[in-house]
Amino acid sequence: MDGLFLPHNDALVISLNALHFKIKRVLVDLGSLANIIQWRVLYQAKLTGSIIPATKLLAGFNLASVTIQGEILLPTNVEGVMKTTLFEAVDSDTGYNIILGRPWLHEMKAVPSTYHQLLKFPTPEGIKQIIGNQPAAKEMYAILVSSSKGKEHAA
């Protein structure tokens, strides 16, 4: 557990290659039933034209219910493991660019550990791992706390 800041309660935040982009601030979330990508990420990558029209309600997302803007299939690459991943596109900023939920984790046969800040998964060459970005997790937590305090004072 070298390089790990202890004690901590940090989320597991990683980077992910999707198409030809390295996307940072990717939350690995065992509690999510969907893989979620922010609309602004697709807009910046000029991929909004590739969105498949769909209307679904994501309940409990970002402490509210959100209607998705559509779905998109994107190739993802983690340590040489390529998967085509279905994402729900949302226009509700969580601060994270992508949330990887159970569908992606199960497809990858990945085992996440927030305590160890690791994501392990099998490959033909053996078990590979991604180390979480603990400073990014702490930064996202600080942003979440500061924005929620602003909402408390506004009420």
Buried (B, 14 or more C-beta within 10 A) or exposed (E): EEEBEEEBEBBBBBBBBBEEBEBBBBBBBEEBBBBBBBBBBBEEBEBBEBBEEBEEEBEEBBEEEBEBBBBBEBEBBBEEBEEEBBBBBBEBEBBBBBBBBBBBBEBBEBEBEBBBBBBBBEEEEEEBBBBBBBEBBBBBBEEBEEEEEEEEEEE
